[in-house]
Amino acid sequence: MAQRRVLVVLAHPLPDSFAASAARTVREALETAGHIVDFLDLYAEDFDPRLTAAERAAYMTPDYDASAVAPLVARLKAADALVLVFPQWWFNLPAIMKGFIDRVFVPGVAFDHDKAGGRIVPLMTNIRSFSVVTSTGSPWWVVRFYMGDPVRRILKRGVAAFCAKRLDFRMFALHDMDRADDTERMRFLEKLRRSFIYF
């Protein structure tokens, strides 16, 4: 199994949250398997998710300036695998994770605008694997059938498909989180451990 450099991004304000436990499980499994893990805790690193006026004004220009988030861009470009860990709130990503995508997955980094207009050109050729680890307060059938699994659609069909080519997309979700007992939570963490130790 080839060694990978994996960027693990956590979005949760509480260090003792289940999301933090899931992120630690992923990190430990990857490191046990010999991979290099770059662990990015967005709250701990005080990431500002707000797209600035200057960033938005320059979004469609040929020379988009991502210097305000240059350290994060460098970490994304250094990775060949990406793992996003977060809870779903209101069937969506936490604002800080959405802001990470808005400010870091930008023109010249994750994609380029097609000069003919319309389509975008994927640039994240370094990322070969894109994994999502999440939890929801709702049962799986509400998320999938009533809501249409919005987070999966956004990240798989939107972000992953438009920013990279031929990558492996995986999503691990613990549904009905508010009613899950310790046994169910530990079973989910063990599933993560097994999955990422053979990553």
CYANA upper distance limits for C-alpha pairs under 8 A (distance plus 0.5 A):
  3 GLN  CA     34 GLY  CA      6.82
  3 GLN  CA     35 HIS  CA      5.54
  3 GLN  CA     36 ILE  CA      7.84
  4 ARG  CA     35 HIS  CA      5.58
  4 ARG  CA     36 ILE  CA      6.67
  4 ARG  CA     79 ALA  CA      8.34
  4 ARG  CA     80 ASP  CA      6.89
  4 ARG  CA     81 ALA  CA      7.49
  5 ARG  CA     35 HIS  CA      6.58
  5 ARG  CA     36 ILE  CA      5.19
  5 ARG  CA     37 VAL  CA      6.43
  5 ARG  CA     38 ASP  CA      7.91
  5 ARG  CA     78 ALA  CA      7.90
  5 ARG  CA     79 ALA  CA      5.56
  5 ARG  CA     80 ASP  CA      6.11
  5 ARG  CA     81 ALA  CA      6.88
  6 VAL  CA     35 HIS  CA      7.66
  6 VAL  CA     36 ILE  CA      6.61
  6 VAL  CA     37 VAL  CA      5.41
  6 VAL  CA     38 ASP  CA      6.58
  6 VAL  CA     79 ALA  CA      5.95
  6 VAL  CA     80 ASP  CA      6.71
  6 VAL  CA     81 ALA  CA      5.18
  6 VAL  CA     82 LEU  CA      6.15
  6 VAL  CA     83 VAL  CA      7.78
  7 LEU  CA     37 VAL  CA      6.53
  7 LEU  CA     38 ASP  CA      5.30
  7 LEU  CA     39 PHE  CA      6.59
  7 LEU  CA     40 LEU  CA      7.67
  7 LEU  CA     75 ARG  CA      7.81
  7 LEU  CA     76 LEU  CA      7.38
  7 LEU  CA     79 ALA  CA      6.32
  7 LEU  CA     80 ASP  CA      8.47
  7 LEU  CA     81 ALA  CA      6.80
  7 LEU  CA     82 LEU  CA      5.44
  7 LEU  CA     83 VAL  CA      6.73
  8 VAL  CA     23 ALA  CA      7.95
  8 VAL  CA     27 ARG  CA      7.88
  8 VAL  CA     37 VAL  CA      7.44
  8 VAL  CA     38 ASP  CA      6.66
  8 VAL  CA     39 PHE  CA      5.46
  8 VAL  CA     40 LEU  CA      6.47
  8 VAL  CA     82 LEU  CA      6.53
  8 VAL  CA     83 VAL  CA      5.18
  8 VAL  CA     84 LEU  CA      6.52
  8 VAL  CA     85 VAL  CA      7.90
  9 VAL  CA     39 PHE  CA      6.76
  9 VAL  CA     40 LEU  CA      5.23
  9 VAL  CA     41 ASP  CA      6.41
  9 VAL  CA     42 LEU  CA      7.52
  9 VAL  CA     82 LEU  CA      8.30
  9 VAL  CA     83 VAL  CA      6.67
  9 VAL  CA     84 LEU  CA      5.40
  9 VAL  CA     85 VAL  CA      6.49
 10 LEU  CA     19 ALA  CA      7.99
 10 LEU  CA     20 ALA  CA      7.54
 10 LEU  CA     23 ALA  CA      7.03
 10 LEU  CA     39 PHE  CA      8.36
 10 LEU  CA     40 LEU  CA      6.71
 10 LEU  CA     41 ASP  CA      5.28
 10 LEU  CA     42 LEU  CA      6.63
 10 LEU  CA     84 LEU  CA      6.76
 10 LEU  CA     85 VAL  CA      5.31
 10 LEU  CA     86 PHE  CA      6.57
 11 ALA  CA     19 ALA  CA      8.29
 11 ALA  CA     41 ASP  CA      6.92
 11 ALA  CA     42 LEU  CA      6.18
 11 ALA  CA     43 TYR  CA      7.11
 11 ALA  CA     85 VAL  CA      6.81
 11 ALA  CA     86 PHE  CA      5.53
 11 ALA  CA     87 PRO  CA      8.24
 11 ALA  CA     94 PRO  CA      7.53
 11 ALA  CA     96 ILE  CA      7.16
 11 ALA  CA     97 MET  CA      6.47
 12 HIS  CA     17 SER  CA      7.78
 12 HIS  CA     19 ALA  CA      7.16
 12 HIS  CA     20 ALA  CA      7.55
 12 HIS  CA     42 LEU  CA      8.28
 12 HIS  CA     43 TYR  CA      7.19
 12 HIS  CA     86 PHE  CA      6.84
 12 HIS  CA     87 PRO  CA      7.92
 12 HIS  CA     94 PRO  CA      8.46
 13 PRO  CA     43 TYR  CA      6.21
 13 PRO  CA     44 ALA  CA      8.38
 14 LEU  CA     20 ALA  CA      8.10
 15 PRO  CA     20 ALA  CA      6.45
 16 ASP  CA     20 ALA  CA      6.76
 16 ASP  CA     21 SER  CA      7.63
 17 SER  CA     21 SER  CA      6.96
 18 PHE  CA     22 ALA  CA      6.65
 19 ALA  CA     23 ALA  CA      6.64
 19 ALA  CA     85 VAL  CA      6.98
 19 ALA  CA     86 PHE  CA      6.30
 19 ALA  CA     87 PRO  CA      6.98
 19 ALA  CA    134 THR  CA      7.80
 19 ALA  CA    135 SER  CA      8.28
 20 ALA  CA     24 ARG  CA      6.67
 21 SER  CA     25 THR  CA      6.66
 22 ALA  CA     26 VAL  CA      6.73
 22 ALA  CA     85 VAL  CA      7.93
 22 ALA  CA    133 VAL  CA      8.05
 22 ALA  CA    189 LEU  CA      6.68
 22 ALA  CA    192 LEU  CA      8.09
 23 ALA  CA     27 ARG  CA      6.61
 23 ALA  CA     85 VAL  CA      6.68
 24 ARG  CA     28 GLU  CA      6.51
 25 THR  CA     29 ALA  CA      6.60
 25 THR  CA    189 LEU  CA      7.17
 25 THR  CA    192 LEU  CA      7.45
 25 THR  CA    193 ARG  CA      6.50
 26 VAL  CA     30 LEU  CA      6.65
 26 VAL  CA    192 LEU  CA      6.87
 26 VAL  CA    193 ARG  CA      6.67
 26 VAL  CA    196 PHE  CA      6.66
 27 ARG  CA     31 GLU  CA      6.63
 27 ARG  CA     37 VAL  CA      7.15
 27 ARG  CA     39 PHE  CA      8.12
 28 GLU  CA     32 THR  CA      6.48
 28 GLU  CA    193 ARG  CA      8.47
 29 ALA  CA     33 ALA  CA      6.77
 29 ALA  CA    193 ARG  CA      5.92
 29 ALA  CA    194 ARG  CA      8.11
 29 ALA  CA    196 PHE  CA      6.07
 29 ALA  CA    197 ILE  CA      5.15
 30 LEU  CA     34 GLY  CA      6.99
 30 LEU  CA     35 HIS  CA      5.92
 30 LEU  CA     36 ILE  CA      8.01
 30 LEU  CA     37 VAL  CA      7.61
 30 LEU  CA    196 PHE  CA      6.23
 30 LEU  CA    197 ILE  CA      5.99
 30 LEU  CA    199 PHE  CA      7.75
 31 GLU  CA     35 HIS  CA      5.66
 31 GLU  CA     36 ILE  CA      6.91
 31 GLU  CA     37 VAL  CA      7.21
 32 THR  CA    197 ILE  CA      7.25
 33 ALA  CA    197 ILE  CA      5.82
 33 ALA  CA    198 TYR  CA      7.57
 33 ALA  CA    199 PHE  CA      8.43
 38 ASP  CA     75 ARG  CA      8.24
 40 LEU  CA     45 GLU  CA      8.04
 41 ASP  CA     45 GLU  CA      6.55
 42 LEU  CA     46 ASP  CA      6.61
 42 LEU  CA     47 PHE  CA      5.82
 42 LEU  CA     96 ILE  CA      7.68
 42 LEU  CA     97 MET  CA      8.26
 43 TYR  CA     47 PHE  CA      6.69
 43 TYR  CA     96 ILE  CA      8.41
 47 PHE  CA     96 ILE  CA      8.00
 47 PHE  CA    100 PHE  CA      8.43
 48 ASP  CA     96 ILE  CA      7.87
 48 ASP  CA     99 GLY  CA      8.04
 49 PRO  CA     95 ALA  CA      7.59
 49 PRO  CA     96 ILE  CA      5.63
 49 PRO  CA     97 MET  CA      7.99
 49 PRO  CA     98 LYS  CA      7.82
 49 PRO  CA     99 GLY  CA      4.41
 49 PRO  CA    100 PHE  CA      6.34
 49 PRO  CA    102 ASP  CA      8.25
 49 PRO  CA    103 ARG  CA      7.62
 50 ARG  CA     99 GLY  CA      6.54
 50 ARG  CA    103 ARG  CA      8.22
 51 LEU  CA     55 GLU  CA      6.74
 51 LEU  CA     56 ARG  CA      7.07
 51 LEU  CA     99 GLY  CA      7.57
 51 LEU  CA    102 ASP  CA      7.36
 51 LEU  CA    103 ARG  CA      6.50
 52 THR  CA     56 ARG  CA      6.75
 53 ALA  CA     57 ALA  CA      6.54
 54 ALA  CA     58 ALA  CA      6.71
 55 GLU  CA     59 TYR  CA      6.60
 55 GLU  CA     64 TYR  CA      8.06
 55 GLU  CA     65 ASP  CA      7.60
 55 GLU  CA     66 ALA  CA      8.10
 58 ALA  CA     63 ASP  CA      8.19
 58 ALA  CA     64 TYR  CA      6.12
 58 ALA  CA     65 ASP  CA      7.89
 59 TYR  CA     64 TYR  CA      6.53
 59 TYR  CA    106 VAL  CA      8.35
 59 TYR  CA    107 PRO  CA      7.50
 60 MET  CA     64 TYR  CA      8.04
 60 MET  CA    107 PRO  CA      8.45
 60 MET  CA    113 HIS  CA      8.04
 63 ASP  CA    108 GLY  CA      8.31
 64 TYR  CA    107 PRO  CA      6.80
 64 TYR  CA    108 GLY  CA      7.36
 66 ALA  CA     70 ALA  CA      6.52
 66 ALA  CA     73 VAL  CA      8.34
 66 ALA  CA    103 ARG  CA      8.32
 66 ALA  CA    104 VAL  CA      8.07
 66 ALA  CA    106 VAL  CA      8.12
 69 VAL  CA     73 VAL  CA      6.77
 69 VAL  CA    103 ARG  CA      7.76
 69 VAL  CA    104 VAL  CA      7.26
 70 ALA  CA     74 ALA  CA      6.62
 71 PRO  CA     75 ARG  CA      6.89
 72 LEU  CA     76 LEU  CA      6.74
 72 LEU  CA    104 VAL  CA      7.38
 73 VAL  CA     77 LYS  CA      6.63
 73 VAL  CA    104 VAL  CA      6.42
 73 VAL  CA    109 VAL  CA      7.72
 74 ALA  CA     78 ALA  CA      6.60
 75 ARG  CA     79 ALA  CA      7.01
 77 LYS  CA    109 VAL  CA      8.41
 77 LYS  CA    124 MET  CA      8.10
 77 LYS  CA    126 ASN  CA      7.32
 78 ALA  CA    126 ASN  CA      8.29
 79 ALA  CA    126 ASN  CA      7.29
 79 ALA  CA    127 ILE  CA      7.06
 80 ASP  CA    126 ASN  CA      5.57
 80 ASP  CA    127 ILE  CA      4.76
 80 ASP  CA    128 ARG  CA      6.19
 80 ASP  CA    129 SER  CA      7.51
 81 ALA  CA    126 ASN  CA      8.41
 81 ALA  CA    127 ILE  CA      5.62
 81 ALA  CA    128 ARG  CA      6.23
 81 ALA  CA    129 SER  CA      5.18
 81 ALA  CA    130 PHE  CA      6.48
 82 LEU  CA    127 ILE  CA      7.43
 82 LEU  CA    129 SER  CA      6.73
 82 LEU  CA    130 PHE  CA      5.38
 82 LEU  CA    131 SER  CA      6.67
 83 VAL  CA    130 PHE  CA      6.46
 83 VAL  CA    131 SER  CA      5.11
 83 VAL  CA    132 VAL  CA      6.13
 83 VAL  CA    133 VAL  CA      7.78
 84 LEU  CA    131 SER  CA      6.86
 84 LEU  CA    132 VAL  CA      5.38
 84 LEU  CA    133 VAL  CA      6.64
 85 VAL  CA    132 VAL  CA      6.54
 85 VAL  CA    133 VAL  CA      5.20
 85 VAL  CA    134 THR  CA      6.30
 86 PHE  CA     93 LEU  CA      7.73
 86 PHE  CA     94 PRO  CA      7.68
 86 PHE  CA     97 MET  CA      8.30
 86 PHE  CA    133 VAL  CA      7.06
 86 PHE  CA    134 THR  CA      5.61
 86 PHE  CA    135 SER  CA      7.66
 87 PRO  CA     93 LEU  CA      7.66
 87 PRO  CA     94 PRO  CA      7.63
 87 PRO  CA    134 THR  CA      5.57
 87 PRO  CA    135 SER  CA      5.33
 87 PRO  CA    136 THR  CA      6.76
 88 GLN  CA     92 ASN  CA      5.69
 88 GLN  CA     93 LEU  CA      5.89
 88 GLN  CA     94 PRO  CA      7.11
 88 GLN  CA    134 THR  CA      7.13
 88 GLN  CA    135 SER  CA      6.46
 88 GLN  CA    136 THR  CA      5.77
 88 GLN  CA    137 GLY  CA      8.27
 88 GLN  CA    151 VAL  CA      8.45
 89 TRP  CA     93 LEU  CA      6.87
 89 TRP  CA     94 PRO  CA      6.71
 89 TRP  CA    136 THR  CA      7.82
 91 PHE  CA    136 THR  CA      8.04
 91 PHE  CA    143 VAL  CA      7.90
 91 PHE  CA    147 MET  CA      8.28
 91 PHE  CA    150 PRO  CA      7.30
 91 PHE  CA    151 VAL  CA      7.45
 92 ASN  CA    150 PRO  CA      7.52
 92 ASN  CA    151 VAL  CA      6.31
 93 LEU  CA     97 MET  CA      6.68
 93 LEU  CA     98 LYS  CA      6.51
 93 LEU  CA    151 VAL  CA      7.43
 94 PRO  CA     98 LYS  CA      6.86
 95 ALA  CA     99 GLY  CA      6.50
 96 ILE  CA    100 PHE  CA      6.67
 97 MET  CA    101 ILE  CA      6.96
 98 LYS  CA    102 ASP  CA      6.62
 99 GLY  CA    103 ARG  CA      6.41
100 PHE  CA    104 VAL  CA      6.22
100 PHE  CA    105 PHE  CA      8.10
101 ILE  CA    105 PHE  CA      5.57
101 ILE  CA    106 VAL  CA      8.37
102 ASP  CA    106 VAL  CA      7.33
104 VAL  CA    109 VAL  CA      7.98
104 VAL  CA    110 ALA  CA      8.32
105 PHE  CA    109 VAL  CA      6.71
105 PHE  CA    110 ALA  CA      5.34
105 PHE  CA    111 PHE  CA      8.01
105 PHE  CA    163 CYS  CA      8.43
106 VAL  CA    110 ALA  CA      5.98
106 VAL  CA    111 PHE  CA      7.03
107 PRO  CA    111 PHE  CA      5.59
107 PRO  CA    112 ASP  CA      5.51
107 PRO  CA    113 HIS  CA      7.50
108 GLY  CA    112 ASP  CA      6.00
108 GLY  CA    123 LEU  CA      7.90
109 VAL  CA    123 LEU  CA      6.89
109 VAL  CA    124 MET  CA      7.55
110 ALA  CA    122 PRO  CA      6.81
110 ALA  CA    123 LEU  CA      5.41
110 ALA  CA    124 MET  CA      5.54
110 ALA  CA    163 CYS  CA      5.70
110 ALA  CA    164 ALA  CA      8.09
111 PHE  CA    120 ILE  CA      6.91
111 PHE  CA    121 VAL  CA      5.80
111 PHE  CA    122 PRO  CA      4.95
111 PHE  CA    123 LEU  CA      5.06
111 PHE  CA    124 MET  CA      7.46
111 PHE  CA    162 PHE  CA      7.94
111 PHE  CA    163 CYS  CA      5.93
112 ASP  CA    120 ILE  CA      6.20
112 ASP  CA    121 VAL  CA      5.49
112 ASP  CA    122 PRO  CA      7.12
112 ASP  CA    123 LEU  CA      7.34
113 HIS  CA    117 GLY  CA      7.54
113 HIS  CA    118 GLY  CA      8.25
113 HIS  CA    119 ARG  CA      7.31
113 HIS  CA    120 ILE  CA      5.18
113 HIS  CA    121 VAL  CA      6.62
114 ASP  CA    118 GLY  CA      7.10
114 ASP  CA    119 ARG  CA      6.07
114 ASP  CA    120 ILE  CA      5.64
114 ASP  CA    121 VAL  CA      6.60
120 ILE  CA    162 PHE  CA      7.45
121 VAL  CA    162 PHE  CA      7.76
121 VAL  CA    163 CYS  CA      7.79
122 PRO  CA    162 PHE  CA      6.20
122 PRO  CA    163 CYS  CA      4.68
122 PRO  CA    164 ALA  CA      5.54
122 PRO  CA    165 LYS  CA      7.43
123 LEU  CA    163 CYS  CA      6.42
123 LEU  CA    164 ALA  CA      6.74
124 MET  CA    163 CYS  CA      6.11
124 MET  CA    164 ALA  CA      5.37
124 MET  CA    165 LYS  CA      8.31
125 THR  CA    164 ALA  CA      6.16
125 THR  CA    165 LYS  CA      7.17
127 ILE  CA    164 ALA  CA      7.41
127 ILE  CA    167 LEU  CA      7.47
128 ARG  CA    166 ARG  CA      7.71
128 ARG  CA    167 LEU  CA      5.07
128 ARG  CA    168 ASP  CA      6.79
129 SER  CA    167 LEU  CA      5.74
129 SER  CA    168 ASP  CA      5.12
129 SER  CA    169 PHE  CA      6.59
130 PHE  CA    160 ALA  CA      7.80
130 PHE  CA    167 LEU  CA      7.40
130 PHE  CA    168 ASP  CA      6.56
130 PHE  CA    169 PHE  CA      5.37
130 PHE  CA    170 ARG  CA      6.99
131 SER  CA    168 ASP  CA      8.46
131 SER  CA    169 PHE  CA      6.19
131 SER  CA    170 ARG  CA      5.21
131 SER  CA    171 MET  CA      6.18
131 SER  CA    172 PHE  CA      8.35
132 VAL  CA    170 ARG  CA      6.79
132 VAL  CA    171 MET  CA      5.11
132 VAL  CA    172 PHE  CA      6.60
133 VAL  CA    171 MET  CA      6.51
133 VAL  CA    172 PHE  CA      5.34
133 VAL  CA    173 ALA  CA      6.52
134 THR  CA    171 MET  CA      8.27
134 THR  CA    172 PHE  CA      6.75
134 THR  CA    173 ALA  CA      5.34
134 THR  CA    174 LEU  CA      7.00
135 SER  CA    173 ALA  CA      5.65
135 SER  CA    174 LEU  CA      5.04
135 SER  CA    175 HIS  CA      6.19
135 SER  CA    176 ASP  CA      8.36
135 SER  CA    177 MET  CA      6.78
136 THR  CA    173 ALA  CA      7.85
136 THR  CA    174 LEU  CA      6.88
136 THR  CA    175 HIS  CA      5.37
136 THR  CA    176 ASP  CA      6.41
136 THR  CA    177 MET  CA      6.12
136 THR  CA    178 ASP  CA      8.47
137 GLY  CA    175 HIS  CA      6.75
137 GLY  CA    176 ASP  CA      5.15
137 GLY  CA    177 MET  CA      5.22
137 GLY  CA    178 ASP  CA      5.71
137 GLY  CA    179 ARG  CA      8.37
138 SER  CA    142 VAL  CA      6.80
138 SER  CA    143 VAL  CA      7.12
138 SER  CA    175 HIS  CA      6.50
138 SER  CA    176 ASP  CA      5.10
138 SER  CA    177 MET  CA      7.60
138 SER  CA    178 ASP  CA      8.32
139 PRO  CA    143 VAL  CA      7.13
139 PRO  CA    175 HIS  CA      5.76
139 PRO  CA    176 ASP  CA      4.96
140 TRP  CA    144 ARG  CA      6.48
140 TRP  CA    175 HIS  CA      5.90
140 TRP  CA    176 ASP  CA      7.51
141 TRP  CA    145 PHE  CA      5.92
141 TRP  CA    146 TYR  CA      7.53
142 VAL  CA    146 TYR  CA      5.39
142 VAL  CA    147 MET  CA      6.74
143 VAL  CA    147 MET  CA      5.56
143 VAL  CA    148 GLY  CA      6.79
143 VAL  CA    149 ASP  CA      5.68
143 VAL  CA    150 PRO  CA      8.29
144 ARG  CA    148 GLY  CA      5.29
144 ARG  CA    149 ASP  CA      5.03
145 PHE  CA    149 ASP  CA      7.84
149 ASP  CA    153 ARG  CA      6.91
150 PRO  CA    154 ILE  CA      6.56
151 VAL  CA    155 LEU  CA      6.62
152 ARG  CA    156 LYS  CA      6.19
152 ARG  CA    157 ARG  CA      8.23
152 ARG  CA    171 MET  CA      7.95
153 ARG  CA    157 ARG  CA      5.74
153 ARG  CA    158 GLY  CA      7.23
154 ILE  CA    158 GLY  CA      5.36
154 ILE  CA    159 VAL  CA      6.96
155 LEU  CA    159 VAL  CA      5.37
155 LEU  CA    160 ALA  CA      6.34
156 LYS  CA    160 ALA  CA      5.53
156 LYS  CA    161 ALA  CA      6.62
156 LYS  CA    169 PHE  CA      7.33
157 ARG  CA    161 ALA  CA      5.71
157 ARG  CA    162 PHE  CA      7.90
158 GLY  CA    162 PHE  CA      6.27
159 VAL  CA    163 CYS  CA      6.34
160 ALA  CA    164 ALA  CA      6.21
160 ALA  CA    165 LYS  CA      8.40
160 ALA  CA    167 LEU  CA      8.38
160 ALA  CA    169 PHE  CA      8.25
161 ALA  CA    165 LYS  CA      7.06
172 PHE  CA    192 LEU  CA      8.26
174 LEU  CA    185 ARG  CA      8.36
174 LEU  CA    188 PHE  CA      7.32
176 ASP  CA    180 ALA  CA      6.75
180 ALA  CA    184 GLU  CA      6.28
180 ALA  CA    185 ARG  CA      7.00
181 ASP  CA    185 ARG  CA      6.82
182 ASP  CA    186 MET  CA      6.51
183 THR  CA    187 ARG  CA      6.57
184 GLU  CA    188 PHE  CA      6.80
185 ARG  CA    189 LEU  CA      6.84
186 MET  CA    190 GLU  CA      6.60
187 ARG  CA    191 LYS  CA      6.72
188 PHE  CA    192 LEU  CA      6.85
189 LEU  CA    193 ARG  CA      6.69
190 GLU  CA    194 ARG  CA      6.70
191 LYS  CA    195 SER  CA      6.59
192 LEU  CA    196 PHE  CA      6.53
193 ARG  CA    197 ILE  CA      6.43
194 ARG  CA    198 TYR  CA      7.08
195 SER  CA    199 PHE  CA      6.70
